[in-house]
Amino acid sequence: MNVQLTHHAQGRSRRTLAVVALIWFALLGLWLGLEASFWIVLFLGLFTLPACWDLITDRPSGLSLTDTTLSWFSGKRRADVSLDDIDHVQMNTRLDFSVKVTLVFKTGAKIHLPYEATPPDQALETAFTSLGIKTRRSHFQLMQ
């Protein structure tokens, strides 16, 4: 069993910390410098809560692709899928330029891979193609 691709990530990263800090400084500047309403600043600050939760919990995630199996984990969630059951992989680019990866099975069932466990899309697409699994890409669809 040859490993084609492995990916591991942590919820706590310098990039996430830097982005949250920049947003908070910008909001503080709006509030103090431009005298924006406290409630508007607070409302905008609520959008940083998921990133703050990732920083606090430092939840590990990852994906492993071998010749026969695709495995992934994110926090307490874990799953293994046999590659023989996969019909194709759908990779949808969203409006925020993130890529949602969906496994489409021969039965028609679908599973979405957790974003935090997904490696860079080009590496994942190359690994699937090398194993003979079809990949389909679509860009900026609002309805899926």
FIKOLZA-1660 file (N, C-alpha, C; in steps of 0.1 Angstrom, whole numbers, plus 5000, padded with zeros to 4 digits):
% residues 144
   i   px   py   pz ch aa at
   1 5009 4988 5000  A  M  N
   1 5000 5000 5000  A  M CA
   1 5009 5012 5000  A  M  C
   2 5009 5019 4989  A  N  N
   2 5018 5031 4987  A  N CA
   2 5010 5044 4991  A  N  C
   3 5016 5052 4999  A  V  N
   3 5010 5065 5003  A  V CA
   3 5012 5075 4991  A  V  C
   4 5001 5080 4986  A  Q  N
   4 5002 5090 4975  A  Q CA
   4 5002 5104 4980  A  Q  C
   5 4995 5107 4991  A  L  N
   5 4995 5120 4996  A  L CA
   5 4991 5120 5011  A  L  C
   6 4998 5128 5019  A  T  N
   6 4994 5130 5033  A  T CA
   6 4994 5145 5036  A  T  C
   7 4985 5149 5044  A  H  N
   7 4983 5163 5048  A  H CA
   7 4979 5164 5062  A  H  C
   8 4986 5173 5070  A  H  N
   8 4982 5175 5084  A  H CA
   8 4982 5190 5087  A  H  C
   9 4972 5194 5095  A  A  N
   9 4971 5209 5098  A  A CA
   9 4967 5210 5113  A  A  C
  10 4970 5221 5118  A  Q  N
  10 4965 5225 5132  A  Q CA
  10 4956 5237 5131  A  Q  C
  11 4947 5238 5140  A  G  N
  11 4938 5250 5140  A  G CA
  11 4945 5263 5144  A  G  C
  12 4955 5261 5152  A  R  N
  12 4963 5273 5156  A  R CA
  12 4974 5276 5146  A  R  C
  13 4974 5287 5140  A  S  N
  13 4985 5290 5131  A  S CA
  13 4988 5305 5132  A  S  C
  14 5000 5309 5128  A  R  N
  14 5004 5323 5128  A  R CA
  14 4996 5331 5118  A  R  C
  15 4992 5325 5107  A  R  N
  15 4984 5332 5097  A  R CA
  15 4971 5336 5103  A  R  C
  16 4964 5326 5109  A  T  N
  16 4951 5329 5115  A  T CA
  16 4952 5340 5126  A  T  C
  17 4962 5338 5134  A  L  N
  17 4964 5348 5145  A  L CA
  17 4966 5362 5139  A  L  C
  18 4974 5363 5128  A  A  N
  18 4977 5376 5122  A  A CA
  18 4965 5382 5116  A  A  C
  19 4957 5374 5109  A  V  N
  19 4945 5379 5103  A  V CA
  19 4935 5384 5113  A  V  C
  20 4933 5376 5124  A  V  N
  20 4923 5380 5134  A  V CA
  20 4928 5393 5141  A  V  C
  21 4941 5394 5144  A  A  N
  21 4947 5406 5150  A  A CA
  21 4945 5418 5141  A  A  C
  22 4947 5417 5128  A  L  N
  22 4946 5428 5118  A  L CA
  22 4931 5432 5118  A  L  C
  23 4922 5423 5118  A  I  N
  23 4908 5426 5118  A  I CA
  23 4904 5434 5130  A  I  C
  24 4908 5429 5142  A  W  N
  24 4905 5436 5154  A  W CA
  24 4911 5450 5155  A  W  C
  25 4923 5451 5150  A  F  N
  25 4929 5465 5150  A  F CA
  25 4922 5474 5140  A  F  C
  26 4917 5469 5129  A  A  N
  26 4909 5477 5120  A  A CA
  26 4896 5481 5126  A  A  C
  27 4889 5471 5133  A  L  N
  27 4877 5474 5140  A  L CA
  27 4879 5485 5151  A  L  C
  28 4890 5483 5158  A  L  N
  28 4893 5493 5169  A  L CA
  28 4895 5507 5163  A  L  C
  29 4902 5507 5151  A  G  N
  29 4904 5520 5144  A  G CA
  29 4891 5526 5140  A  G  C
  30 4882 5517 5135  A  L  N
  30 4869 5523 5131  A  L CA
  30 4861 5529 5143  A  L  C
  31 4862 5522 5154  A  W  N
  31 4855 5526 5166  A  W CA
  31 4861 5539 5172  A  W  C
  32 4874 5539 5174  A  L  N
  32 4880 5550 5180  A  L CA
  32 4883 5561 5171  A  L  C
  33 4889 5558 5159  A  G  N
  33 4893 5568 5150  A  G CA
  33 4882 5574 5142  A  G  C
  34 4872 5566 5137  A  L  N
  34 4861 5571 5129  A  L CA
  34 4848 5573 5137  A  L  C
  35 4849 5569 5149  A  E  N
  35 4837 5570 5158  A  E CA
  35 4825 5562 5153  A  E  C
  36 4828 5550 5148  A  A  N
  36 4818 5541 5143  A  A CA
  36 4810 5536 5155  A  A  C
  37 4797 5533 5153  A  S  N
  37 4789 5528 5164  A  S CA
  37 4795 5515 5170  A  S  C
  38 4795 5514 5183  A  F  N
  38 4800 5503 5190  A  F CA
  38 4793 5490 5185  A  F  C
  39 4780 5491 5183  A  W  N
  39 4772 5479 5179  A  W CA
  39 4775 5474 5165  A  W  C
  40 4779 5483 5156  A  I  N
  40 4783 5479 5143  A  I CA
  40 4796 5472 5144  A  I  C
  41 4805 5478 5151  A  V  N
  41 4819 5472 5153  A  V CA
  41 4818 5458 5160  A  V  C
  42 4809 5457 5170  A  L  N
  42 4807 5444 5177  A  L CA
  42 4801 5434 5167  A  L  C
  43 4792 5438 5159  A  F  N
  43 4786 5429 5149  A  F CA
  43 4796 5424 5139  A  F  C
  44 4804 5433 5134  A  L  N
  44 4815 5429 5125  A  L CA
  44 4825 5420 5132  A  L  C
  45 4828 5422 5144  A  G  N
  45 4837 5414 5152  A  G CA
  45 4833 5400 5154  A  G  C
  46 4819 5398 5154  A  L  N
  46 4814 5385 5156  A  L CA
  46 4818 5375 5145  A  L  C
  47 4821 5380 5133  A  F  N
  47 4826 5372 5122  A  F CA
  47 4840 5366 5125  A  F  C
  48 4847 5370 5135  A  T  N
  48 4860 5365 5138  A  T CA
  48 4859 5353 5148  A  T  C
  49 4847 5351 5153  A  L  N
  49 4846 5341 5164  A  L CA
  49 4850 5327 5159  A  L  C
  50 4846 5322 5147  A  P  N
  50 4851 5309 5143  A  P CA
  50 4866 5308 5143  A  P  C
  51 4873 5318 5138  A  A  N
  51 4887 5318 5137  A  A CA
  51 4893 5318 5152  A  A  C
  52 4887 5325 5160  A  C  N
  52 4891 5326 5174  A  C CA
  52 4889 5312 5181  A  C  C
  53 4879 5305 5178  A  W  N
  53 4876 5292 5183  A  W CA
  53 4887 5282 5178  A  W  C
  54 4891 5283 5165  A  D  N
  54 4902 5275 5160  A  D CA
  54 4915 5278 5168  A  D  C
  55 4918 5290 5170  A  L  N
  55 4930 5294 5178  A  L CA
  55 4930 5288 5192  A  L  C
  56 4918 5288 5198  A  I  N
  56 4917 5284 5212  A  I CA
  56 4918 5268 5213  A  I  C
  57 4911 5261 5204  A  T  N
  57 4910 5247 5205  A  T CA
  57 4922 5240 5199  A  T  C
  58 4928 5246 5189  A  D  N
  58 4940 5240 5182  A  D CA
  58 4937 5226 5177  A  D  C
  59 4925 5224 5171  A  R  N
  59 4921 5211 5166  A  R CA
  59 4929 5206 5154  A  R  C
  60 4934 5194 5156  A  P  N
  60 4942 5188 5144  A  P CA
  60 4933 5183 5133  A  P  C
  61 4938 5183 5121  A  S  N
  61 4930 5177 5110  A  S CA
  61 4940 5172 5100  A  S  C
  62 4936 5163 5091  A  G  N
  62 4945 5158 5081  A  G CA
  62 4938 5149 5071  A  G  C
  63 4945 5145 5061  A  L  N
  63 4940 5136 5051  A  L CA
  63 4952 5127 5047  A  L  C
  64 4948 5114 5043  A  S  N
  64 4958 5105 5038  A  S CA
  64 4952 5097 5027  A  S  C
  65 4959 5097 5016  A  L  N
  65 4955 5090 5003  A  L CA
  65 4965 5079 5000  A  L  C
  66 4960 5067 5000  A  T  N
  66 4969 5056 4996  A  T CA
  66 4963 5050 4983  A  T  C
  67 4969 5039 4978  A  D  N
  67 4965 5033 4966  A  D CA
  67 4951 5027 4967  A  D  C
  68 4946 5025 4979  A  T  N
  68 4933 5018 4980  A  T CA
  68 4923 5026 4989  A  T  C
  69 4928 5035 4997  A  T  N
  69 4919 5042 5007  A  T CA
  69 4922 5057 5008  A  T  C
  70 4911 5064 5010  A  L  N
  70 4911 5078 5014  A  L CA
  70 4907 5079 5028  A  L  C
  71 4915 5085 5037  A  S  N
  71 4911 5087 5051  A  S CA
  71 4913 5101 5055  A  S  C
  72 4904 5106 5064  A  W  N
  72 4906 5120 5068  A  W CA
  72 4901 5121 5083  A  W  C
  73 4905 5131 5089  A  F  N
  73 4901 5134 5103  A  F CA
  73 4901 5149 5105  A  F  C
  74 4892 5153 5114  A  S  N
  74 4891 5167 5118  A  S CA
  74 4885 5167 5132  A  S  C
  75 4893 5170 5141  A  G  N
  75 4889 5170 5155  A  G CA
  75 4885 5155 5159  A  G  C
  76 4873 5153 5163  A  K  N
  76 4869 5139 5167  A  K CA
  76 4863 5132 5155  A  K  C
  77 4860 5138 5144  A  R  N
  77 4854 5132 5132  A  R CA
  77 4865 5124 5124  A  R  C
  78 4862 5112 5120  A  R  N
  78 4872 5104 5113  A  R CA
  78 4864 5096 5102  A  R  C
  79 4870 5093 5091  A  A  N
  79 4863 5085 5081  A  A CA
  79 4873 5079 5072  A  A  C
  80 4870 5067 5066  A  D  N
  80 4878 5060 5057  A  D CA
  80 4869 5056 5045  A  D  C
  81 4874 5058 5033  A  V  N
  81 4866 5054 5021  A  V CA
  81 4875 5046 5012  A  V  C
  82 4869 5035 5006  A  S  N
  82 4876 5028 4996  A  S CA
  82 4876 5035 4983  A  S  C
  83 4887 5036 4976  A  L  N
  83 4888 5043 4963  A  L CA
  83 4879 5036 4953  A  L  C
  84 4877 5023 4955  A  D  N
  84 4869 5015 4945  A  D CA
  84 4854 5020 4945  A  D  C
  85 4850 5026 4956  A  D  N
  85 4836 5031 4957  A  D CA
  85 4834 5045 4951  A  D  C
  86 4845 5052 4948  A  I  N
  86 4844 5066 4943  A  I CA
  86 4842 5066 4928  A  I  C
  87 4832 5073 4923  A  D  N
  87 4830 5075 4909  A  D CA
  87 4838 5086 4904  A  D  C
  88 4837 5097 4910  A  H  N
  88 4846 5109 4907  A  H CA
  88 4846 5119 4919  A  H  C
  89 4855 5128 4917  A  V  N
  89 4857 5138 4928  A  V CA
  89 4853 5152 4921  A  V  C
  90 4844 5159 4928  A  Q  N
  90 4840 5172 4923  A  Q CA
  90 4847 5183 4932  A  Q  C
  91 4854 5192 4925  A  M  N
  91 4861 5203 4932  A  M CA
  91 4855 5216 4927  A  M  C
  92 4848 5223 4937  A  N  N
  92 4841 5235 4934  A  N CA
  92 4848 5247 4940  A  N  C
  93 4852 5257 4932  A  T  N
  93 4858 5269 4937  A  T CA
  93 4847 5278 4941  A  T  C
  94 4848 5283 4954  A  R  N
  94 4837 5292 4959  A  R CA
  94 4841 5306 4957  A  R  C
  95 4832 5315 4960  A  L  N
  95 4834 5329 4958  A  L CA
  95 4846 5335 4966  A  L  C
  96 4849 5328 4977  A  D  N
  96 4861 5333 4985  A  D CA
  96 4874 5326 4981  A  D  C
  97 4873 5319 4970  A  F  N
  97 4885 5312 4964  A  F CA
  97 4889 5299 4971  A  F  C
  98 4881 5295 4981  A  S  N
  98 4884 5282 4988  A  S CA
  98 4878 5271 4978  A  S  C
  99 4882 5259 4980  A  V  N
  99 4878 5248 4971  A  V CA
  99 4871 5238 4980  A  V  C
 100 4858 5235 4977  A  K  N
 100 4850 5225 4983  A  K CA
 100 4852 5212 4976  A  K  C
 101 4856 5201 4983  A  V  N
 101 4859 5189 4976  A  V CA
 101 4848 5179 4980  A  V  C
 102 4841 5173 4970  A  T  N
 102 4830 5164 4972  A  T CA
 102 4834 5151 4966  A  T  C
 103 4832 5140 4973  A  L  N
 103 4834 5127 4968  A  L CA
 103 4820 5122 4963  A  L  C
 104 4819 5118 4950  A  V  N
 104 4807 5113 4945  A  V CA
 104 4809 5098 4943  A  V  C
 105 4800 5090 4950  A  F  N
 105 4802 5075 4949  A  F CA
 105 4794 5070 4937  A  F  C
 106 4797 5057 4934  A  K  N
 106 4790 5050 4923  A  K CA
 106 4776 5049 4926  A  K  C
 107 4772 5049 4938  A  T  N
 107 4757 5048 4942  A  T CA
 107 4750 5061 4940  A  T  C
 108 4758 5072 4938  A  G  N
 108 4752 5085 4937  A  G CA
 108 4753 5093 4950  A  G  C
 109 4756 5087 4961  A  A  N
 109 4758 5094 4973  A  A CA
 109 4770 5103 4973  A  A  C
 110 4770 5114 4981  A  K  N
 110 4780 5123 4981  A  K CA
 110 4785 5126 4995  A  K  C
 111 4798 5128 4997  A  I  N
 111 4804 5132 5010  A  I CA
 111 4813 5144 5007  A  I  C
 112 4811 5155 5015  A  H  N
 112 4820 5166 5014  A  H CA
 112 4831 5165 5024  A  H  C
 113 4844 5166 5019  A  L  N
 113 4855 5166 5028  A  L CA
 113 4856 5178 5036  A  L  C
 114 4859 5177 5049  A  P  N
 114 4860 5189 5057  A  P CA
 114 4871 5198 5052  A  P  C
 115 4868 5211 5050  A  Y  N
 115 4878 5221 5045  A  Y CA
 115 4891 5221 5052  A  Y  C
 116 4890 5220 5065  A  E  N
 116 4903 5221 5073  A  E CA
 116 4912 5209 5071  A  E  C
 117 4906 5197 5066  A  A  N
 117 4914 5185 5064  A  A CA
 117 4919 5184 5050  A  A  C
 118 4915 5193 5041  A  T  N
 118 4918 5192 5027  A  T CA
 118 4931 5199 5024  A  T  C
 119 4940 5191 5017  A  P  N
 119 4953 5197 5012  A  P CA
 119 4951 5207 5001  A  P  C
 120 4961 5214 4996  A  P  N
 120 4960 5223 4985  A  P CA
 120 4953 5215 4973  A  P  C
 121 4944 5222 4966  A  D  N
 121 4936 5215 4956  A  D CA
 121 4944 5209 4944  A  D  C
 122 4955 5216 4940  A  Q  N
 122 4962 5211 4929  A  Q CA
 122 4969 5197 4933  A  Q  C
 123 4975 5197 4945  A  A  N
 123 4981 5184 4949  A  A CA
 123 4971 5173 4950  A  A  C
 124 4959 5176 4955  A  L  N
 124 4949 5166 4957  A  L CA
 124 4944 5161 4943  A  L  C
 125 4942 5170 4934  A  E  N
 125 4938 5167 4921  A  E CA
 125 4948 5158 4914  A  E  C
 126 4961 5162 4915  A  T  N
 126 4972 5154 4909  A  T CA
 126 4972 5140 4915  A  T  C
 127 4971 5138 4928  A  A  N
 127 4971 5125 4934  A  A CA
 127 4959 5117 4930  A  A  C
 128 4947 5123 4929  A  F  N
 128 4935 5115 4924  A  F CA
 128 4937 5111 4909  A  F  C
 129 4942 5119 4901  A  T  N
 129 4944 5116 4887  A  T CA
 129 4955 5105 4885  A  T  C
 130 4965 5105 4894  A  S  N
 130 4975 5095 4893  A  S CA
 130 4970 5081 4897  A  S  C
 131 4959 5081 4905  A  L  N
 131 4953 5069 4909  A  L CA
 131 4941 5064 4899  A  L  C
 132 4939 5072 4889  A  G  N
 132 4929 5069 4879  A  G CA
 132 4915 5073 4883  A  G  C
 133 4914 5082 4893  A  I  N
 133 4900 5087 4897  A  I CA
 133 4898 5100 4890  A  I  C
 134 4886 5101 4884  A  K  N
 134 4883 5113 4876  A  K CA
 134 4880 5125 4886  A  K  C
 135 4884 5136 4882  A  T  N
 135 4881 5149 4889  A  T CA
 135 4874 5158 4880  A  T  C
 136 4865 5165 4885  A  R  N
 136 4857 5176 4878  A  R CA
 136 4858 5189 4886  A  R  C
 137 4860 5199 4879  A  R  N
 137 4861 5212 4885  A  R CA
 137 4850 5222 4880  A  R  C
 138 4846 5230 4889  A  S  N
 138 4836 5240 4885  A  S CA
 138 4840 5253 4894  A  S  C
 139 4838 5264 4888  A  H  N
 139 4842 5277 4894  A  H CA
 139 4830 5286 4897  A  H  C
 140 4829 5291 4909  A  F  N
 140 4820 5302 4913  A  F CA
 140 4806 5299 4910  A  F  C
 141 4801 5287 4914  A  Q  N
 141 4787 5284 4913  A  Q CA
 141 4780 5288 4926  A  Q  C
 142 4769 5295 4925  A  L  N
 142 4762 5299 4937  A  L CA
 142 4753 5288 4942  A  L  C
 143 4747 5280 4934  A  M  N
 143 4739 5269 4938  A  M CA
 143 4745 5256 4935  A  M  C
 144 4746 5247 4945  A  Q  N
 144 4752 5234 4943  A  Q CA
 144 4744 5223 4950  A  Q  C
% end
